Amino acid sequence: MTPERLAAKRDLLRAVLDTLVPAGDGFPESGALALDHLLAIAGASAEAGSLLARALDAVETAARADAARGFAGLSVARREDLLRAVERLHPEAFDALVRHTYDGFYSHPATIARLGLEPGPVQPRGHRIEPAALPDLARVAARGPIFRRA
């Protein structure tokens, strides 16, 4: 499935993400934070896009079999049961969905700030790095260039 077709299922994907990581304790639902991350991952990697699409197709198929209302129309408890069934039937695709959902949610600046952390790299905020001896590169330098000039 192409990233465009995955994006066309945006509402379903948002409902799945919100079920995987629901709002609570001042955190927003993950659909608001992780959706764009998942779409970007699907666009950047054909393999990841395929796994995410397979997981979403399995959710959609299971939801259609369960009720005409679709996944978003189900109760939270029924959504969770349905996702557990998809996890059992499609473990690799479901694992990719969960992993990328968590990556998108927990790396989002809003989540990082809610956790009381500062967004951005660990350095350079005064964290001490132990000095290490540099390796001896004399042998490598003595070899000279080992490539052909264009």
N, C-alpha and C positions, 0 to 999 in steps of 0.2 A: 504494500500500500504506500502510496506517495505521501509526503508530508502534507500536501494540499488536501488529500482525502482524509487524512487524520485530523487536520484542522477543521474539516467540514463536520466532524463528530465532536466539536468543541464542547457542546452542552453535555453530551454523554461523558466525555473525559473529565469535565469539571465535576460532575456528580460522583464519578468514581473516585477522584482525588479527594473530594470532601468527605467521602465515606472512609477512605484509607486513613486520613489524618483530619478528624473533625475539629471544629473550633472549640476552644475551651481555655480557661485560665488566662484570658487576655490575648490568646493567639487567634489569628483569623483562620478560616478554613484553608486547607492547602490548595484548593482549586484557584483561589485568588492569587496565590504566590507561586505555585509550581507549574501552572498550566503552560506558560510561555517557555519555561525551561524544557518541559517534555517535548513541546513542538520543535524547539531548537535542536534538541538531541536527535529527534527523528529526522530533521533536515540535514544534520551533519553526518549521520551514520546510517547507511542503508540497513545494516544488520539490526541496530537498535530500533530503527523505524519499523522494520518488519516484526520484531518481537512485540513492540508496543501495539502495533496494529492487530497482531494475532490475539493479544490479551483483550483488547477492546472489542474485537469481533466476537470473542468467546463470551464476554460480558453481555454484549448486545443480543446474541443468540439465546443465552440463558434467560435474559430478561423477557424476551419475546415469548419464550415458552412458558414463563411464569405468569405474565399478565400483559394485556394489550396496552397498558399505560407506559410500558418501558421502565428502564432502570430508575429514572428520576421519580417516577410515580410510586415506587415501592416504599414501604416503611424502612426505617434505618435498620431494624433487626433483620428484615428480609434482604436488604442490600448486603449486609455483612454475611449472611448465609450464602447468598449467591456468589459473593467474592471468594468465600472459602471453597465453594464447589469449583469455581474456575481455577483456583490455586491448585487443587488436587488434580484436575484434568490437564492443565497447561502450566506445569511448575516453572519451566524456563521463561516463558513469556510473562507470567505473573511476577516472577522474581525481578525481571527487568522493569516492569511497571512500578513495583514497590521501591526498588533501588533508586530509580530516576525521580520518583515522587519525593522520596526523602532527600535526595541531593538537592532538588529544586527548592524544597520547603526550608530545609535547615541551612542552606547557603544564602537564602534571601536576607537582605539587610534588615527587614522588619522582624524576622525571627531572631536574628543575631542580636538586635537591639533589645528585643523582649526578653532574651536570655541574660541580659545585662552585660553583654560583650560588646566590644567595639568592632564594627565592620572594617574590613581591610586586612592587609597582611600583618603578620606578627611582627615583622621587622619594618621599619626601624623605630620601635617604641621603647628602646632602652633595654631590651632583653639581652642578656649577656651570652655571648657565644665563646666557648673555650677556643683559644688559639690552637692551631694544629700545624705541625711541621709540613712544609711543602715538599712534595716528592722531588727527587733528583731527576731532572729532565735532560741532563747533559748528553746522555746516550741518544736520546730521541733527537735533540737539536743537532748533534753531530752527523746524523744520517742525512740531513738536508731534505729538500722537498722530494716527495715520493709520488708526485702526480705529474701528468703531462700538461704542459702549458697549452692553452688553446690558440 
